[in-house]
Amino acid sequence: MLAYIWIIGYQGTLTQQASAQQLQERIKIEAVGYSGTNLDVYIRNIGDIQVTIDAVYVINPDGSVNNYVSSLGATLTPGQMGTIQVSGVTLTAGNTYVVKVVTAKGTEATYTWTYRT
């Protein structure tokens, strides 16, 4: 019984530590640029700790995924901006799209825009 209480307490401590680190992670999508079938996503680390970008998703107006890249491993130090390119993206003028960026710890940022030619 004592071992069970210790394990539960230890798990709670790990969860709290992970949550605290996730709260220190903050990212912002500054802009997107589209050329041909490539979408460039400009991401800034506005948090207090280094972040690792894990995935970038381009989401269609109907909620389906247009395209994505994952397992990126790109790191950004606090204040740093980086660019991730998603290839094979097809956009239709006048439609509204969402880009979602996810870090390795699960922090997310979204950016919504209407594509105009």
BALOBA-1460 file (C-alpha; in Angstrom, 3 decimals):
// residues 117
<rec num="1" residu="m" x="0.000" y="0.000" z="0.000"/>
<rec num="2" residu="l" x="2.828" y="2.392" z="0.844"/>
<rec num="3" residu="a" x="4.486" y="1.689" z="-2.538"/>
<rec num="4" residu="y" x="1.210" y="2.497" z="-4.316"/>
<rec num="5" residu="i" x="0.964" y="5.872" z="-2.547"/>
<rec num="6" residu="w" x="4.600" y="6.671" z="-3.405"/>
<rec num="7" residu="i" x="4.068" y="5.794" z="-7.101"/>
<rec num="8" residu="i" x="0.901" y="7.893" z="-7.328"/>
<rec num="9" residu="g" x="2.701" y="10.808" z="-5.636"/>
<rec num="10" residu="y" x="5.677" y="10.465" z="-7.981"/>
<rec num="11" residu="q" x="3.395" y="10.449" z="-11.045"/>
<rec num="12" residu="g" x="1.693" y="13.590" z="-9.773"/>
<rec num="13" residu="t" x="5.067" y="15.305" z="-9.393"/>
<rec num="14" residu="l" x="6.076" y="14.376" z="-12.951"/>
<rec num="15" residu="t" x="2.752" y="15.680" z="-14.296"/>
<rec num="16" residu="q" x="3.170" y="18.981" z="-12.440"/>
<rec num="17" residu="q" x="6.737" y="19.405" z="-13.740"/>
<rec num="18" residu="a" x="5.652" y="18.724" z="-17.317"/>
<rec num="19" residu="s" x="2.752" y="21.168" z="-16.973"/>
<rec num="20" residu="a" x="5.054" y="23.875" z="-15.581"/>
<rec num="21" residu="q" x="7.457" y="23.472" z="-18.516"/>
<rec num="22" residu="q" x="4.573" y="23.520" z="-20.967"/>
<rec num="23" residu="l" x="3.369" y="26.796" z="-19.407"/>
<rec num="24" residu="q" x="6.824" y="28.299" z="-20.035"/>
<rec num="25" residu="e" x="6.598" y="27.274" z="-23.702"/>
<rec num="26" residu="r" x="4.922" y="29.885" z="-25.865"/>
<rec num="27" residu="i" x="5.053" y="30.071" z="-29.629"/>
<rec num="28" residu="k" x="3.451" y="32.423" z="-32.110"/>
<rec num="29" residu="i" x="2.912" y="32.065" z="-35.837"/>
<rec num="30" residu="e" x="3.986" y="35.469" z="-37.158"/>
<rec num="31" residu="a" x="2.982" y="34.956" z="-40.803"/>
<rec num="32" residu="v" x="2.625" y="32.495" z="-43.652"/>
<rec num="33" residu="g" x="3.788" y="32.773" z="-47.253"/>
<rec num="34" residu="y" x="2.588" y="30.683" z="-50.192"/>
<rec num="35" residu="s" x="4.444" y="30.124" z="-53.454"/>
<rec num="36" residu="g" x="3.675" y="27.361" z="-55.944"/>
<rec num="37" residu="t" x="2.774" y="24.460" z="-53.667"/>
<rec num="38" residu="n" x="5.023" y="25.473" z="-50.764"/>
<rec num="39" residu="l" x="3.727" y="27.131" z="-47.617"/>
<rec num="40" residu="d" x="6.336" y="28.867" z="-45.449"/>
<rec num="41" residu="v" x="5.307" y="29.191" z="-41.796"/>
<rec num="42" residu="y" x="7.152" y="31.810" z="-39.715"/>
<rec num="43" residu="i" x="7.215" y="30.788" z="-36.038"/>
<rec num="44" residu="r" x="8.572" y="32.795" z="-33.100"/>
<rec num="45" residu="n" x="9.416" y="31.459" z="-29.647"/>
<rec num="46" residu="i" x="7.843" y="34.007" z="-27.266"/>
<rec num="47" residu="g" x="8.336" y="31.846" z="-24.180"/>
<rec num="48" residu="d" x="10.996" y="31.511" z="-21.515"/>
<rec num="49" residu="i" x="12.549" y="28.202" z="-22.590"/>
<rec num="50" residu="q" x="13.839" y="26.581" z="-25.764"/>
<rec num="51" residu="v" x="11.113" y="24.867" z="-27.792"/>
<rec num="52" residu="t" x="11.273" y="21.976" z="-30.225"/>
<rec num="53" residu="i" x="8.832" y="22.207" z="-33.129"/>
<rec num="54" residu="d" x="7.405" y="18.749" z="-33.758"/>
<rec num="55" residu="a" x="4.713" y="19.234" z="-36.413"/>
<rec num="56" residu="v" x="3.032" y="21.781" z="-38.686"/>
<rec num="57" residu="y" x="-0.449" y="21.150" z="-40.114"/>
<rec num="58" residu="v" x="-2.312" y="22.985" z="-42.883"/>
<rec num="59" residu="i" x="-6.055" y="22.582" z="-42.345"/>
<rec num="60" residu="n" x="-8.698" y="23.057" z="-45.057"/>
<rec num="61" residu="p" x="-11.940" y="25.025" z="-44.580"/>
<rec num="62" residu="d" x="-13.851" y="21.747" z="-44.001"/>
<rec num="63" residu="g" x="-11.480" y="20.741" z="-41.172"/>
<rec num="64" residu="s" x="-9.574" y="18.096" z="-43.121"/>
<rec num="65" residu="v" x="-5.777" y="18.174" z="-43.201"/>
<rec num="66" residu="n" x="-4.441" y="19.597" z="-46.468"/>
<rec num="67" residu="n" x="-0.865" y="18.556" z="-45.703"/>
<rec num="68" residu="y" x="1.577" y="18.392" z="-42.801"/>
<rec num="69" residu="v" x="5.152" y="17.777" z="-41.751"/>
<rec num="70" residu="s" x="6.029" y="15.968" z="-38.533"/>
<rec num="71" residu="s" x="8.995" y="14.746" z="-36.487"/>
<rec num="72" residu="l" x="10.752" y="17.999" z="-37.312"/>
<rec num="73" residu="g" x="12.974" y="18.459" z="-34.276"/>
<rec num="74" residu="a" x="13.607" y="22.130" z="-35.149"/>
<rec num="75" residu="t" x="14.574" y="24.112" z="-32.041"/>
<rec num="76" residu="l" x="13.996" y="27.791" z="-31.275"/>
<rec num="77" residu="t" x="15.596" y="29.634" z="-28.379"/>
<rec num="78" residu="p" x="13.581" y="32.338" z="-26.559"/>
<rec num="79" residu="g" x="12.957" y="35.248" z="-28.952"/>
<rec num="80" residu="q" x="14.173" y="33.357" z="-32.017"/>
<rec num="81" residu="m" x="12.106" y="33.099" z="-35.201"/>
<rec num="82" residu="g" x="12.347" y="30.216" z="-37.651"/>
<rec num="83" residu="t" x="10.700" y="29.101" z="-40.867"/>
<rec num="84" residu="i" x="9.194" y="25.694" z="-41.568"/>
<rec num="85" residu="q" x="8.183" y="24.821" z="-45.124"/>
<rec num="86" residu="v" x="5.242" y="22.539" z="-45.854"/>
<rec num="87" residu="s" x="5.426" y="21.189" z="-49.422"/>
<rec num="88" residu="g" x="2.615" y="19.867" z="-51.583"/>
<rec num="89" residu="v" x="0.003" y="22.342" z="-50.340"/>
<rec num="90" residu="t" x="-2.860" y="23.265" z="-52.675"/>
<rec num="91" residu="l" x="-4.891" y="26.360" z="-51.800"/>
<rec num="92" residu="t" x="-7.999" y="27.812" z="-53.432"/>
<rec num="93" residu="a" x="-8.379" y="31.591" z="-53.658"/>
<rec num="94" residu="g" x="-11.063" y="32.952" z="-51.334"/>
<rec num="95" residu="n" x="-10.948" y="30.003" z="-48.923"/>
<rec num="96" residu="t" x="-9.930" y="30.360" z="-45.281"/>
<rec num="97" residu="y" x="-7.242" y="28.030" z="-43.946"/>
<rec num="98" residu="v" x="-5.697" y="27.287" z="-40.559"/>
<rec num="99" residu="v" x="-2.065" y="26.471" z="-39.817"/>
<rec num="100" residu="k" x="-1.372" y="24.646" z="-36.557"/>
<rec num="101" residu="v" x="2.125" y="24.314" z="-35.085"/>
<rec num="102" residu="v" x="2.743" y="21.797" z="-32.284"/>
<rec num="103" residu="t" x="5.829" y="21.522" z="-30.063"/>
<rec num="104" residu="a" x="7.296" y="18.289" z="-28.726"/>
<rec num="105" residu="k" x="5.679" y="19.069" z="-25.338"/>
<rec num="106" residu="g" x="2.251" y="19.611" z="-26.904"/>
<rec num="107" residu="t" x="2.068" y="23.406" z="-26.923"/>
<rec num="108" residu="e" x="0.055" y="24.626" z="-29.924"/>
<rec num="109" residu="a" x="-0.313" y="27.824" z="-31.922"/>
<rec num="110" residu="t" x="-2.794" y="28.449" z="-34.731"/>
<rec num="111" residu="y" x="-2.983" y="31.025" z="-37.507"/>
<rec num="112" residu="t" x="-6.056" y="31.616" z="-39.671"/>
<rec num="113" residu="w" x="-5.969" y="33.414" z="-43.002"/>
<rec num="114" residu="t" x="-7.884" y="33.740" z="-46.259"/>
<rec num="115" residu="y" x="-5.838" y="32.924" z="-49.335"/>
<rec num="116" residu="r" x="-5.910" y="35.632" z="-51.993"/>
<rec num="117" residu="t" x="-4.088" y="35.505" z="-55.325"/>
